[in-house]
Amino acid sequence: MPSRRALFLAAASALPLVPRSARADSWPSQPIRLVVASAAGGNADVVARLVANALEPRIGQRILVENLAAASGMRATEAVAREAPDGHSWLVGTSSQLVHNIALFDPMPVDIARALRGVAMINESPGVLVVKADHPARDLADFIARAKAAPGSFVMGSGPAGTTTHIMGLHFAERAGIRLEHLPYPAGSQAMRDILGGRVTAMFDIAVTALPQIRGGAVRGLGVSSPERLAAAPELPTLVEGGLRDFVAGTWNSIALPAGTPDVVVARVNALVNEVVQAPAMRARLAELGGFVPAAMTPAEVDAYVARERALWIPVVRATGARAS
């Protein structure tokens, strides 16, 4: 007859191999690492820190925001994809990382579609075409006309190659029928500084970081890439109003976890993030920053949303000929 110890070991070996820290009754058992693929002060960083501050009291653990802005966001994506799937490493997933990079890297350092799973949606934010406040172009049509009159003389700045602001600039030039010199920077804030310094003519900046510069009078907005005018900046016309039919683009911020994270933890993170971002005060704050919060999504709905974005934008990115820097 087997000993009691043998029976115990046999029973234990039959239990699911789920780390203790990944079980609902013990998660989270340590601080959360929240990885952001943008420099401090960038769109995703600003939003991540707002959400992290609101989440900490509900989770009962510190949320440590870590900025890994290298390699067009791939470094951050890869870092989280390779972490233990125990619910303690989160990625702020954006259109640049989870969509554009699939078209930009060959080979891919990590299979994004398989290595990560969508968990919750935070917000969406369009781009704003900005020029220095004293630029002679007074509106979008004037800017396009001046660019056509002097092909290649306008320099379009952006964040790193392949990121949303870079792709929007390339797509804009193609749609407007103009030739611009493109100058990607390690961070969008550096491109903005060079607009102020006169080295760069224009850039698409995400509304979250563009609107403070516009309100401060440093730059002037020529158009926003949203389907409707922003509540936070109703004076800004849309690019559609400016004559670029159907030009709607931007970025979004979501939470993604390693693919092997247990469903029970994914469901818990989803509920917590939805609770925070759907709160009226947070929705109002994100709208004030130049974006909006879509209706709460389940993890499956987040994955479906990302799949639609990939079907729409990967061909566009490939058509620009952009490659990761």
TASUL-V179344 format. One record per residue. N is the residue number from 1. SS is DSSP state (~ for helix, > for strand, _ for the rest). PHI is phi in whole degrees, 0 to 359 (999 if undefined). D_FIRST is the distance of its C-alpha to the first C-alpha in whole Angstrom. Layout:
{{N | SS | PHI | D_FIRST} {N | SS | PHI | D_FIRST}}
This chain:
{{1 | _ | 999 | 0} {2 | _ | 297 | 4} {3 | _ | 289 | 6} {4 | ~ | 299 | 9} {5 | ~ | 297 | 12} {6 | ~ | 297 | 10} {7 | ~ | 295 | 10} {8 | ~ | 297 | 13} {9 | ~ | 295 | 15} {10 | ~ | 295 | 14} {11 | ~ | 294 | 16} {12 | ~ | 296 | 18} {13 | ~ | 292 | 19} {14 | _ | 274 | 20} {15 | _ | 288 | 22} {16 | _ | 300 | 26} {17 | _ | 276 | 27} {18 | _ | 253 | 30} {19 | _ | 305 | 32} {20 | ~ | 307 | 31} {21 | ~ | 290 | 35} {22 | ~ | 262 | 35} {23 | _ | 277 | 34} {24 | _ | 301 | 36} {25 | _ | 283 | 35} {26 | _ | 235 | 36} {27 | _ | 272 | 39} {28 | _ | 273 | 41} {29 | _ | 254 | 40} {30 | _ | 200 | 42} {31 | _ | 301 | 46} {32 | > | 269 | 47} {33 | > | 264 | 49} {34 | > | 252 | 51} {35 | > | 264 | 53} {36 | > | 240 | 56} {37 | _ | 266 | 58} {38 | _ | 218 | 62} {39 | _ | 290 | 64} {40 | _ | 303 | 64} {41 | _ | 92 | 66} {42 | _ | 285 | 66} {43 | ~ | 309 | 65} {44 | ~ | 295 | 61} {45 | ~ | 294 | 61} {46 | ~ | 300 | 63} {47 | ~ | 293 | 61} {48 | ~ | 301 | 58} {49 | ~ | 289 | 59} {50 | ~ | 299 | 60} {51 | ~ | 293 | 57} {52 | ~ | 300 | 55} {53 | ~ | 297 | 57} {54 | ~ | 284 | 57} {55 | ~ | 281 | 53} {56 | ~ | 309 | 52} {57 | ~ | 297 | 52} {58 | ~ | 282 | 50} {59 | ~ | 276 | 47} {60 | _ | 83 | 47} {61 | _ | 222 | 47} {62 | _ | 294 | 50} {63 | > | 244 | 51} {64 | > | 261 | 52} {65 | > | 281 | 55} {66 | > | 237 | 55} {67 | > | 266 | 58} {68 | _ | 232 | 57} {69 | _ | 266 | 61} {70 | _ | 284 | 61} {71 | ~ | 57 | 61} {72 | ~ | 54 | 62} {73 | ~ | 89 | 59} {74 | ~ | 291 | 56} {75 | ~ | 299 | 55} {76 | ~ | 294 | 54} {77 | ~ | 300 | 52} {78 | ~ | 294 | 50} {79 | ~ | 300 | 49} {80 | ~ | 285 | 48} {81 | ~ | 302 | 46} {82 | _ | 266 | 44} {83 | _ | 283 | 43} {84 | _ | 299 | 39} {85 | _ | 279 | 39} {86 | _ | 246 | 38} {87 | _ | 84 | 41} {88 | _ | 253 | 43} {89 | > | 235 | 46} {90 | > | 245 | 48} {91 | > | 244 | 51} {92 | > | 278 | 54} {93 | > | 273 | 55} {94 | > | 239 | 58} {95 | ~ | 298 | 60} {96 | ~ | 300 | 61} {97 | ~ | 284 | 58} {98 | ~ | 271 | 56} {99 | ~ | 238 | 59} {100 | ~ | 301 | 61} {101 | ~ | 296 | 59} {102 | ~ | 297 | 58} {103 | ~ | 269 | 61} {104 | ~ | 260 | 62} {105 | _ | 255 | 60} {106 | _ | 212 | 59} {107 | _ | 278 | 56} {108 | _ | 282 | 55} {109 | _ | 297 | 53} {110 | _ | 210 | 50} {111 | _ | 283 | 50} {112 | ~ | 303 | 51} {113 | ~ | 296 | 50} {114 | ~ | 263 | 46} {115 | ~ | 274 | 45} {116 | > | 233 | 47} {117 | > | 232 | 46} {118 | > | 290 | 49} {119 | > | 236 | 48} {120 | > | 206 | 51} {121 | > | 260 | 55} {122 | > | 258 | 57} {123 | > | 203 | 61} {124 | > | 236 | 64} {125 | > | 212 | 67} {126 | > | 278 | 70} {127 | > | 264 | 72} {128 | > | 233 | 75} {129 | > | 279 | 78} {130 | > | 236 | 80} {131 | > | 227 | 83} {132 | > | 300 | 85} {133 | _ | 303 | 87} {134 | _ | 262 | 90} {135 | _ | 297 | 89} {136 | _ | 292 | 92} {137 | _ | 290 | 90} {138 | _ | 266 | 90} {139 | _ | 206 | 88} {140 | ~ | 297 | 85} {141 | ~ | 298 | 88} {142 | ~ | 294 | 90} {143 | ~ | 300 | 87} {144 | ~ | 297 | 87} {145 | ~ | 297 | 90} {146 | ~ | 293 | 91} {147 | ~ | 294 | 88} {148 | ~ | 292 | 89} {149 | ~ | 286 | 93} {150 | _ | 223 | 91} {151 | _ | 304 | 88} {152 | _ | 82 | 86} {153 | _ | 275 | 88} {154 | _ | 269 | 85} {155 | > | 255 | 82} {156 | > | 259 | 79} {157 | > | 274 | 76} {158 | > | 192 | 73} {159 | _ | 288 | 69} {160 | _ | 305 | 67} {161 | _ | 307 | 68} {162 | _ | 92 | 66} {163 | _ | 284 | 65} {164 | ~ | 304 | 66} {165 | ~ | 294 | 70} {166 | ~ | 293 | 70} {167 | ~ | 295 | 70} {168 | ~ | 298 | 72} {169 | ~ | 297 | 75} {170 | ~ | 295 | 74} {171 | ~ | 294 | 74} {172 | ~ | 299 | 77} {173 | ~ | 301 | 79} {174 | ~ | 295 | 78} {175 | ~ | 291 | 79} {176 | ~ | 277 | 82} {177 | _ | 72 | 83} {178 | _ | 235 | 84} {179 | _ | 250 | 83} {180 | _ | 241 | 82} {181 | > | 275 | 81} {182 | > | 258 | 77} {183 | > | 228 | 76} {184 | > | 286 | 72} {185 | _ | 242 | 71} {186 | _ | 300 | 68} {187 | _ | 214 | 68} {188 | ~ | 300 | 70} {189 | ~ | 298 | 72} {190 | ~ | 290 | 74} {191 | ~ | 295 | 75} {192 | ~ | 298 | 77} {193 | ~ | 298 | 78} {194 | ~ | 282 | 80} {195 | ~ | 295 | 81} {196 | ~ | 296 | 83} {197 | ~ | 275 | 84} {198 | _ | 91 | 86} {199 | _ | 281 | 84} {200 | _ | 248 | 82} {201 | _ | 279 | 83} {202 | > | 205 | 81} {203 | > | 199 | 77} {204 | > | 267 | 74} {205 | > | 243 | 73} {206 | > | 292 | 70} {207 | ~ | 307 | 71} {208 | ~ | 305 | 69} {209 | ~ | 259 | 71} {210 | ~ | 284 | 74} {211 | ~ | 299 | 75} {212 | ~ | 300 | 76} {213 | ~ | 291 | 78} {214 | ~ | 293 | 80} {215 | ~ | 296 | 80} {216 | _ | 281 | 81} {217 | _ | 84 | 84} {218 | _ | 286 | 83} {219 | > | 228 | 82} {220 | > | 240 | 83} {221 | > | 274 | 81} {222 | > | 260 | 83} {223 | > | 175 | 80} {224 | > | 242 | 76} {225 | _ | 269 | 74} {226 | _ | 259 | 73} {227 | _ | 292 | 73} {228 | _ | 227 | 75} {229 | _ | 297 | 77} {230 | > | 282 | 75} {231 | _ | 298 | 75} {232 | _ | 282 | 75} {233 | > | 210 | 78} {234 | _ | 295 | 80} {235 | _ | 284 | 83} {236 | _ | 278 | 81} {237 | _ | 288 | 82} {238 | > | 281 | 79} {239 | _ | 295 | 79} {240 | _ | 297 | 79} {241 | _ | 300 | 82} {242 | _ | 282 | 84} {243 | _ | 114 | 84} {244 | _ | 265 | 81} {245 | _ | 300 | 79} {246 | _ | 64 | 76} {247 | _ | 278 | 75} {248 | _ | 232 | 72} {249 | _ | 204 | 69} {250 | > | 166 | 68} {251 | > | 229 | 64} {252 | > | 213 | 61} {253 | > | 241 | 59} {254 | > | 223 | 55} {255 | > | 249 | 52} {256 | > | 234 | 49} {257 | > | 231 | 46} {258 | > | 305 | 43} {259 | _ | 302 | 42} {260 | _ | 276 | 39} {261 | _ | 299 | 39} {262 | _ | 302 | 37} {263 | ~ | 303 | 39} {264 | ~ | 294 | 38} {265 | ~ | 285 | 40} {266 | ~ | 303 | 42} {267 | ~ | 297 | 43} {268 | ~ | 293 | 43} {269 | ~ | 296 | 46} {270 | ~ | 302 | 48} {271 | ~ | 296 | 48} {272 | ~ | 294 | 49} {273 | ~ | 295 | 52} {274 | ~ | 300 | 53} {275 | ~ | 300 | 54} {276 | ~ | 288 | 56} {277 | ~ | 284 | 58} {278 | _ | 273 | 59} {279 | _ | 298 | 60} {280 | ~ | 308 | 64} {281 | ~ | 295 | 65} {282 | ~ | 289 | 63} {283 | ~ | 301 | 64} {284 | ~ | 294 | 67} {285 | ~ | 294 | 67} {286 | ~ | 292 | 66} {287 | ~ | 293 | 69} {288 | ~ | 299 | 71} {289 | _ | 283 | 70} {290 | _ | 108 | 71} {291 | > | 219 | 68} {292 | > | 208 | 66} {293 | _ | 257 | 62} {294 | _ | 290 | 61} {295 | _ | 302 | 59} {296 | _ | 305 | 56} {297 | _ | 241 | 53} {298 | _ | 280 | 50} {299 | ~ | 304 | 48} {300 | ~ | 296 | 48} {301 | ~ | 290 | 52} {302 | ~ | 296 | 52} {303 | ~ | 299 | 51} {304 | ~ | 293 | 53} {305 | ~ | 299 | 56} {306 | ~ | 296 | 56} {307 | ~ | 298 | 55} {308 | ~ | 295 | 59} {309 | ~ | 297 | 60} {310 | ~ | 294 | 59} {311 | ~ | 297 | 61} {312 | ~ | 280 | 64} {313 | ~ | 261 | 64} {314 | ~ | 301 | 63} {315 | ~ | 298 | 66} {316 | ~ | 296 | 68} {317 | ~ | 298 | 67} {318 | ~ | 297 | 67} {319 | ~ | 292 | 70} {320 | ~ | 287 | 71} {321 | _ | 77 | 70} {322 | _ | 292 | 69} {323 | _ | 230 | 66} {324 | _ | 296 | 64} {325 | _ | 270 | 66}}
